[in-house]
Amino acid sequence: MSFCPPIHSHNTLLLFVFYTLIIIHKANKYLYFSTNIMQNAILNVIKEVYIPI
């Protein structure tokens, strides 16, 4: 039961993803294709963190 990360690290990760999405949204008109790759990478990371195998 101790292998789950603490709440603080989950909140930090959520803040990181939140600000990253804001940056991606603002840069989207300049970096459209690369931001799509970044969004897919972030979604994959979220799936791995919150839905462990």
ABEGO torsion letter per residue (X at the ends): XAABBBAAAAAAAAAAAAAAAAAAAAAAAABAAAAAAAAAAAAAAAAAAABBX
